Amino acid sequence: MTKVVIIGGGPGGYEAALVAAQLDADVTVVERDGIGGACVLTDCVPSKTLIATSTRTTYVREADHLGIHIHDGHDGHDKTLVDVDSDQVNSRIKRLARAQSEDTRARLIKEGVKVVSGEARLVDPRIVAVGDRRLRADVVLIATGAHPRELPSAKPDGERILTWRHLYDMEELPEKLIVVGSGVTGAEFASAYQALGSNVTLVSSRERVMPTQDADAAEVLEEVFMRRGMTVLSRTRAESVERIGDGVIVTLSDGRTVEGSHCLMTVGMIPNTADLGLEEAGVRLGDGGFVEVDRVSRTTVPGVYAAGDCTGVNMLASVAAMQGRIAMWHALGEAVAPLKLSTVASTVFTHPELAAVGASEDDVRSGRIDGRTVTLPLNTNPRAKMNEVRDGFVKLICRQHTGIVLGGVIVGPRASELILGVSIAVQQRLTVDDIAHTFSVYPSLSGSVTEAARSLMLASPE
């Protein structure tokens, strides 16, 4: 029986463990914090739980147009009052994270996976040390994740200067929150806390928020942020963050200063690869300390694989999980297709959401692919009108002459769910004709996907 030892119990680790157990390997997972890893305990699951609450508050605050009025009972006027109990919100977040971790652990044990708590280190490519214990392995998977990057001039104290892992221990909602970093993480938390009632300032070093996302989508979201009262400071960096009494002062690269009650730093991730014995065992680390892997998750050492954020390959839970599965399929002799990043779907969980998959419009404009695009605003969709959805669109990208779907972008409610149809089309190389001839429910937001496909089907290539 092949012995598999997995260091790290996040999505890359536990999904790999389930595959290896299914293939009758002897599987051990070593995890120091809890099954699910940072993804479940401190990062993805908690943040999306927070966002679920913030989204509900937005619906309540903006319900007047639907004929729903909430009165505060004091001044006799139609005033919408949303009172957020920060302690209750955070308690629920941590409770759900623990429950998800326990459910995943129970699933692993049910499948025959052994779970060991502790810090692991690679003694050599076939031996993993956990304290004084030595675990022999035929296959080792490194899935140790990453942690928030810290700036020397803005050291988090867990009280006023924060990383996102500190947020759920706060006793009160931040009165005036400064978010440094306008990438996906920064945008999500800025959007969430603005909805919950904080006064939010978002500091962006680029010309627009979320510079790696579709430009049209980022523009829509930035407009929504500002319409709801957020202050967006573009083309400037935070040089330093200093705690002053019960608040903070952020000094920007252009000389301005911003004062707030709290500062949230979202300036990237550092891989958890130090002190694991990787380089001593021959595992090559690349720039920033990330483990170098190929498209079937192999490192530079035979029998040692790596998956997830510690590899720096598209740092998404879904990608980590797929890397882990691919590693086990390959290591245990199953047929496997290499990781294909061009089919990865991703979502920014702002409100509205931004979801994308495959090729981008920039790929078409730059000539990297020979394609054509169509964009349909959601405010023409009947279901969107019924729900007072004013912001968002559906964008489809197909190959110029064959109509094969290459990618898509959706901005709107539940875009994370709507993108699946486009993702299937990209993965299975369907054409816009295939989507156009597929029934969608009327009325539905997904109807805009089939309508976009019909527009591309009828359009004549230039």
C-alpha positions in Angstrom: 0.0 0.0 0.0 1.4 3.4 -1.0 2.0 5.7 2.0 1.0 9.3 1.4 1.8 12.1 3.9 0.2 15.4 3.3 1.6 18.5 5.1 -1.3 20.9 5.5 -5.0 20.3 5.9 -6.5 23.1 3.7 -8.3 22.6 0.4 -5.1 21.4 -1.4 -4.4 19.0 1.4 -7.8 17.6 2.3 -9.0 17.2 -1.2 -5.8 15.4 -2.1 -6.3 13.1 0.9 -9.8 12.2 -0.2 -8.5 11.2 -3.7 -5.6 9.2 -2.3 -8.0 7.4 0.2 -10.3 6.6 -2.7 -7.4 5.1 -4.5 -6.6 2.8 -1.5 -3.5 4.6 -0.3 -2.4 4.8 3.3 -3.0 8.5 3.9 -1.9 10.8 6.8 -2.6 14.5 7.0 -0.5 16.7 9.3 -2.2 20.0 10.2 -1.1 22.4 12.9 -4.2 24.6 13.3 -7.2 22.5 12.3 -8.5 20.7 9.2 -9.6 23.2 6.6 -6.5 25.2 7.3 -6.5 29.0 7.0 -9.0 28.9 4.2 -11.7 27.5 6.5 -10.6 28.9 9.9 -9.4 32.5 9.1 -9.7 33.4 5.5 -12.2 32.3 2.8 -15.0 30.8 4.9 -15.0 33.6 7.6 -14.8 36.4 5.0 -17.6 35.1 2.9 -19.8 34.6 6.0 -19.2 38.2 6.9 -20.0 39.2 3.3 -23.3 37.2 3.5 -24.3 39.4 6.4 -23.2 42.6 4.7 -25.1 41.7 1.6 -28.3 41.3 3.6 -27.8 44.8 5.1 -27.5 46.3 1.7 -30.7 44.7 0.6 -32.5 46.2 3.6 -30.9 49.7 3.1 -31.9 49.7 -0.5 -35.4 48.2 -0.2 -37.3 51.6 -0.5 -37.5 51.2 -4.3 -39.3 47.9 -3.8 -42.0 49.6 -1.6 -40.5 48.3 1.7 -40.0 50.9 4.3 -38.4 50.4 7.7 -39.1 53.0 10.4 -36.9 53.7 13.3 -39.9 54.6 15.5 -38.5 57.8 16.8 -38.8 60.8 14.5 -41.9 59.7 12.5 -40.0 59.8 9.2 -39.4 57.0 6.7 -35.8 56.3 7.8 -34.1 53.0 7.2 -32.3 51.8 10.3 -30.0 48.8 10.2 -28.4 48.0 13.5 -25.4 45.5 13.2 -24.4 43.6 16.3 -20.7 43.1 15.6 -20.2 40.6 18.4 -23.1 38.4 17.2 -21.8 38.7 13.6 -18.3 37.6 14.6 -19.5 34.8 16.9 -21.5 33.4 14.0 -18.5 33.6 11.7 -16.2 31.7 14.1 -18.9 29.2 14.9 -19.5 28.4 11.2 -15.8 28.2 10.5 -15.3 25.7 13.4 -18.3 23.7 12.2 -16.9 23.5 8.6 -13.5 22.4 9.9 -15.1 19.7 12.1 -17.3 18.5 9.2 -14.2 18.2 6.9 -12.2 16.4 9.6 -15.1 13.9 10.1 -15.2 13.3 6.4 -11.5 12.5 6.3 -11.7 10.1 9.2 -14.7 8.4 7.7 -12.7 7.8 4.5 -9.9 6.2 6.5 -7.5 9.2 6.5 -5.3 9.6 9.6 -5.1 13.1 11.0 -2.1 14.2 13.0 -1.9 17.5 14.8 1.4 19.3 14.9 4.1 21.1 13.0 5.7 19.0 10.2 9.1 19.1 8.7 10.6 17.3 5.7 13.6 15.4 7.0 14.3 13.9 3.6 12.0 13.2 0.6 10.7 10.0 2.3 10.5 11.0 6.0 8.3 13.7 7.6 9.0 14.7 11.2 6.2 15.8 13.5 7.9 16.6 16.8 9.7 13.4 17.8 7.6 11.3 15.5 8.8 10.1 12.1 6.3 9.4 9.3 7.6 7.4 6.4 6.1 8.2 3.0 6.3 7.0 -0.6 4.6 10.3 -1.6 4.7 13.7 0.1 2.4 16.6 -0.7 3.3 20.1 0.6 0.1 22.1 1.1 1.0 24.6 3.8 -0.7 27.7 2.4 0.3 31.3 3.0 -0.1 34.1 5.5 -0.7 37.9 5.2 2.2 40.0 4.1 3.2 42.7 6.6 5.0 46.0 5.9 7.8 47.0 8.3 6.2 50.5 8.5 2.7 49.2 9.2 3.1 46.3 11.7 -0.2 44.9 12.7 -1.0 45.0 16.5 -4.3 43.1 16.2 -6.3 46.0 17.7 -6.1 49.1 15.4 -3.7 48.0 12.7 -5.1 44.7 11.4 -4.7 41.9 8.9 -8.0 40.2 7.9 -7.2 37.4 10.4 -7.7 39.9 13.2 -11.2 41.1 12.1 -13.3 38.5 13.8 -12.0 39.3 17.3 -13.1 42.9 17.2 -15.7 43.7 19.8 -17.2 46.6 17.8 -17.7 47.6 14.2 -14.9 49.9 13.0 -16.2 53.4 13.0 -13.8 54.6 10.3 -11.9 51.9 8.5 -9.0 52.6 6.2 -8.3 49.6 3.8 -4.9 49.6 2.3 -4.7 47.6 -0.9 -7.5 47.5 -3.6 -7.0 44.0 -4.9 -9.6 41.3 -4.5 -9.2 41.0 -0.7 -9.2 44.8 -0.1 -12.2 45.4 -2.3 -14.2 42.6 -0.7 -13.6 43.8 2.9 -14.1 47.5 1.9 -17.4 46.6 0.3 -18.5 44.5 3.3 -17.7 47.0 6.0 -19.2 49.9 4.1 -22.4 47.9 3.9 -22.3 47.0 7.6 -22.1 50.7 8.5 -18.4 51.6 8.7 -17.1 54.8 7.1 -14.6 53.2 4.6 -11.6 54.7 2.8 -9.9 52.5 0.2 -6.3 53.2 -0.7 -5.4 52.0 -4.2 -1.9 52.2 -5.6 -3.3 51.9 -9.1 -5.5 54.1 -11.3 -8.5 51.9 -10.5 -9.5 49.3 -7.9 -8.9 45.7 -8.7 -6.4 46.3 -11.5 -6.1 42.6 -12.5 -9.9 42.3 -13.2 -11.9 43.2 -16.2 -11.7 46.9 -16.7 -15.4 47.4 -17.3 -16.2 45.3 -14.2 -13.8 47.2 -12.0 -15.2 50.5 -13.2 -18.8 49.4 -12.3 -17.8 48.3 -8.8 -15.8 51.5 -8.1 -18.8 53.6 -9.1 -21.0 51.5 -6.8 -18.5 51.9 -3.9 -18.4 55.7 -4.2 -22.2 56.0 -4.7 -22.6 54.2 -1.4 -20.3 56.6 0.4 -16.9 55.0 0.2 -13.8 57.2 -0.3 -11.4 55.8 -2.9 -7.9 57.2 -3.0 -6.2 56.2 -6.3 -2.6 56.2 -7.5 -1.1 56.4 -4.0 0.5 54.0 -1.6 0.5 53.8 2.2 4.1 54.7 3.3 3.4 54.0 6.9 0.6 53.3 9.4 0.9 54.6 13.0 -1.3 54.0 15.9 -2.3 57.1 17.7 -4.4 56.6 20.9 -7.7 55.0 19.8 -7.1 55.5 16.2 -4.6 55.3 13.3 -3.0 57.7 10.9 -1.9 56.5 7.5 0.7 58.5 5.6 0.5 58.2 1.9 3.2 58.4 -0.8 1.8 61.7 -2.1 2.2 63.3 1.2 -1.4 63.2 2.4 -2.4 61.6 5.6 -5.7 59.8 6.4 -7.0 59.3 10.0 -9.3 56.5 11.0 -10.3 54.3 13.9 -8.8 51.2 12.3 -6.5 50.2 9.3 -6.8 46.9 7.5 -3.7 45.9 5.6 -4.4 43.8 2.4 -1.0 43.9 0.7 -0.4 40.3 -0.5 0.5 36.9 0.8 3.7 35.2 1.9 4.0 31.4 1.4 4.4 29.1 4.5 7.6 27.5 3.3 10.1 28.6 5.9 11.5 26.0 8.3 10.0 23.1 6.5 13.3 21.6 5.4 12.3 21.9 1.8 15.5 23.3 0.3 17.6 20.9 2.4 15.6 18.1 0.8 16.2 19.5 -2.7 12.8 21.1 -3.2 13.4 24.3 -5.3 11.8 27.5 -4.1 11.3 30.4 -6.5 10.8 34.1 -6.1 9.2 35.0 -2.8 9.7 31.5 -1.4 7.0 29.8 -3.4 7.4 26.1 -4.2 8.1 25.6 -7.8 5.8 23.0 -9.4 4.8 21.9 -12.9 1.3 21.4 -14.2 0.8 18.1 -12.4 2.0 19.5 -9.1 5.5 17.9 -9.1 8.3 19.7 -7.3 12.0 19.3 -8.3 12.2 16.2 -6.1 10.7 12.9 -7.3 7.8 11.8 -5.1 7.4 15.3 -3.5 4.4 17.3 -4.8 3.0 20.7 -3.8 -0.4 22.3 -4.0 -2.2 25.5 -3.1 -1.1 29.0 -2.0 2.4 27.8 -1.1 3.0 27.4 -4.8 1.7 30.8 -5.8 -0.2 29.4 -8.7 -3.4 31.4 -8.9 -4.1 31.6 -5.2 -7.7 30.3 -5.1 -9.2 27.5 -2.9 -10.6 25.9 -6.1 -7.1 25.8 -7.7 -5.5 24.5 -4.6 -8.0 21.7 -4.4 -7.5 20.8 -8.1 -3.7 20.9 -7.7 -4.0 18.5 -4.8 -6.3 16.1 -6.7 -4.0 16.2 -9.7 -1.0 15.5 -7.5 -2.6 12.3 -6.1 -3.9 11.1 -9.5 -0.5 11.5 -11.0 1.4 10.0 -8.0 -0.8 7.0 -7.7 -0.8 6.1 -11.4 -4.2 7.4 -12.6 -4.8 9.1 -15.9 -4.7 12.9 -15.3 -4.9 16.1 -17.3 -2.4 18.8 -16.4 -3.7 21.9 -14.6 -5.3 24.3 -17.2 -5.4 27.8 -15.7 -7.3 29.2 -18.7 -10.5 27.4 -17.5 -10.3 28.6 -13.9 -13.4 30.5 -12.7 -13.0 33.2 -10.1 -15.2 35.6 -8.1 -14.8 38.8 -6.3 -17.4 38.7 -3.5 -18.3 42.4 -3.4 -21.9 43.5 -3.8 -22.6 43.2 -6.7 -20.3 40.2 -7.3 -17.7 40.0 -10.1 -17.1 36.6 -11.7 -14.9 35.7 -14.6 -13.6 32.7 -16.5 -11.2 32.1 -19.4 -10.0 34.7 -21.9 -10.4 38.4 -21.3 -11.5 41.3 -23.5 -8.0 42.6 -23.1 -6.8 39.4 -24.8 -9.0 40.3 -27.8 -8.0 43.9 -28.0 -4.3 43.2 -27.7 -4.5 40.6 -30.5 -3.4 37.7 -28.2 -6.5 35.8 -29.3 -8.6 36.2 -32.5 -12.0 36.8 -30.9 -15.1 39.0 -30.6 -17.1 40.1 -27.6 -20.5 41.3 -26.6 -21.6 43.1 -23.4 -25.2 43.2 -22.2 -26.2 45.5 -19.3 -28.3 43.8 -16.6 -30.6 46.7 -16.2 -32.4 45.5 -19.4 -33.0 42.1 -18.0 -36.6 41.6 -16.7 -35.6 39.7 -13.5 -33.0 42.4 -12.7 -35.7 45.0 -13.1 -38.0 43.1 -10.7 -35.2 43.0 -8.1 -34.2 46.6 -8.7 -30.7 45.6 -9.9 -29.2 48.6 -11.5 -25.6 47.7 -11.8 -23.8 44.9 -13.7 -23.6 43.2 -17.1 -22.9 39.9 -18.8 -19.9 39.8 -21.2 -19.1 36.8 -23.5 -16.0 36.3 -25.5 -15.8 33.8 -28.4 -13.4 32.8 -31.1 -13.8 35.0 -34.2 -14.8 32.4 -36.9 -15.8 29.2 -35.0 -17.8 30.9 -32.2 -16.2 28.7 -29.5 -16.7 30.3 -26.1 -13.3 31.5 -24.7 -14.4 33.4 -21.7 -16.9 35.6 -19.9 -17.4 38.2 -17.2 -20.5 38.6 -15.1 -21.1 41.5 -12.7 -24.3 41.2 -10.7 -26.1 39.4 -7.8 -24.9 35.8 -7.4 -22.4 36.2 -10.3 -20.5 33.4 -8.5 -23.4 31.0 -9.3 -24.2 32.4 -12.8 -20.6 32.0 -14.0 -20.9 28.2 -13.9 -22.7 28.0 -17.2 -20.0 30.0 -18.9 -17.3 28.0 -17.2 -18.8 24.8 -18.5 -18.9 26.3 -22.0 -15.2 27.2 -21.8 -14.2 23.9 -20.3 -16.1 21.8 -22.9 -15.3 24.1 -25.9 -19.0 24.8 -26.6 -20.0 27.4 -29.1 -22.2 30.5 -28.7 -24.7 28.6 -30.9 -24.7 25.8 -28.3 -25.6 28.3 -25.5 -28.0 30.2 -27.7 -30.0 27.1 -28.4 -30.1 26.2 -24.6 -33.3 27.0 -22.7 -33.0 29.5 -19.9 -35.7 30.2 -17.4 -37.8 33.3 -18.0 -37.5 35.6 -16.2 -33.9 35.0 -14.9 -30.6 36.6 -14.7 -29.1 33.6 -16.5 -31.3 34.6 -19.5 -28.8 37.4 -20.2 -26.1 34.7 -20.8 -28.2 33.0 -23.5 -29.1 36.4 -24.9 -25.4 37.4 -25.1 -24.7 34.2 -26.9 -27.5 34.9 -29.4 -26.0 38.3 -30.1 -22.6 36.7 -30.9 -24.3 34.0 -33.0 -26.0 36.6 -35.1 -23.1 39.0 -35.3 -21.0 38.9 -38.5 -17.3 38.6 -38.0 -15.5 41.8 -38.9 
